[in-house]
Amino acid sequence: MSAMVETHPPTPTAAADVVSILRGADPARLLATSGIAPTPELLQHLRPALPTLPDSAIPALARWAGAATAVSLLASRRLFAAAWRFLLFQPAAASPPPPLAAFAPLLRRYARIGRTDSAVRTFRFLQRHPGRYAVESDVTPSAEALSPLILTIDALCKEGHPRAAALLVAQIRREDDGWAPDVRIYNILLNGWSRARRLDKAEKLWAAMRDEGVRPTVVTYGTFIDAHCVMRRPDHAMALLDQMREEGIEANLLTCNPIVYALAHAGRFGDAHKVLEKFPLYGVAPNISTFNSLVFGYCRHGDLAGASRVLKAMLGRGISPTARTYNYFFTVFARNLSIDLGMNLYVKMVSNGYAPDRLTYHLLIKMLCEANRLELTLQMLQEMRNSGFEPDLATSTMLIHLLCRRHQFEEAFAEFEQMFERGMVPQYITYRMLMRELKRLGLVKLVQKLADLMRSVPHSTKLPGGYRDKEGDDAIEKKKSILLKAQAVSDVLKDCKDPKKLRELRDPEETDVQIADRIVANIRRRVYGDISRIVPSVS
């Protein structure tokens, strides 16, 4: 047992060690001999410390984590100047330039924050200085497969800027009459317009590609079919599938599955099954995604019997359901509060050897909390822990609200306190609800501890729009009273704007105090309808 000792420090400790090495002397050698691997979790902990690192440490970081990873880390913290210094810095004349793939995170980050002009300037720099980057021929089959233009328009389209990508392609065509976009560039632009849900632009691009004689590939058809399916046009997608087969292009799951999903989503299960029956004709075998689409459609429309038939058909074909398959059932059970059905399916799922995921436990806990079943909720939370999923903000919040509905406020406070111990900040509405109940019960110590907990961390103070309406009758009556008083003030001011009435109301002998008292009396008369409540004027 003594040999089974953890050789790597915990992630926060390892991140602190890496930062200390990068700030010291000879970071490249010390990192190489540290035995610390650049895991995604470790790199995530490194991000906050990046602005404090010296420029001399960036090459060591790149050799340890990889050039593309180092640029991605710097760009994620918007340290673009440091990223450029690293990409352009060559310690020796004979040292090779950074790979072209190292510029990809920079382009993606520029596009993600909306700086499309910076992304285009980066492309222009790479276009003018081809010696500033190296294309890894062992990774990509040709330089054309990974070019600065491909990287740039891909980053722009994936981050929601297909218009900027299309303008860049058009500008390059104007600069070079002999250049024309190939099918890969068309595929990227088509995907960009499809992701932006601009089917009109995608159709124009498709027509332009066909007019220029560019032969579409299965990727082109798959992208265009998916665009029609996302826009709920499965009939057009099926026509494209037939057109693709007429052109001699073999179908695959990427072209067939979106059609099944769109038809099932629309409740057209007969048409969906007809498409499924044609899969052998297309030379395609349905997979788990195909059947999940059908299960989702049946569950969405409340047809659990149909979903169960699809589940049996899956098992008959030797395709094992996943947690997502079962989650579609649990979503229906949670919506209908069908506790018995939900728990029976969960037991059957686990006993058959299928592992639930976090969403499974979320749906079951939500169902049990809304049904006010505390014992089953606690049991499910323990099952969740045993499966390797720690309670998160959603599950803890649901448990606190359930405890408050059952008037177990001290237990709710204990769960609230444990959320801080687990590193979570509860929602402000949960804090307000618990604080109100603790004050109502006169639990002064718990009120003070609750306030201290929330003051110890930065948190939002926003509340849902309908929250104040649920605070009680007193708050509602107070709101009505304010509105009545405001209406009365408005009516009095309207009367005073009439010159004739103003002269009638005004007594030359009246003082300003008497005028004010009379206006207040008019307001009270309109609000309360009780003259006796009017305070006598001060003479």
Secondary structure, 3 states (H helix, E strand, C coil): CCCCCCCCCCHHHHHHHHHHHHHCCCHHHHHHCCCCCCCHHHHHHHHHHHHHCCHHHHHHHHHHHCHHHHHHHHHHCCCHHHHHHHHHCCCCCCCCCCEHHHHHHHHHHHHHCCCHHHHHHHHHHHHHCHHHCECCCCCCCCCCCCCHHHHHHHHHHHCCCHHHHHHHHHHHHHHCCCCCCCHHHHHHHHHHHHHCCCHHHHHHHHHHHHHCCCCCCHHHHHHHHHHHHHCCCHHHHHHHHHHHHHCCCCCCHHHHHHHHHHHHHCCCHHHHHHHHHCHHHHCCCCCHHHHHHHHHHHHHCCCHHHHHHHHHHHHHCCCCCCHHHHHHHHHHHHHHCCHHHHHHHHHHHHHCCCCCCHHHHHHHHHHHHHCCCHHHHHHHHHHHHHCCCCCCHHHHHHHHHHHHHCCCHHHHHHHHHHHHHCCCCCCHHHHHHHHHHHHHHCCHHHHHHHHHHHHCCCCCCCCCCCCHHHCCHHHHHHHHHHHHHHHHHHHHHHHHHCHHHHHHHCCCCCCHHHHHHHHHHHHHHHHHCCHHHCCCCCC
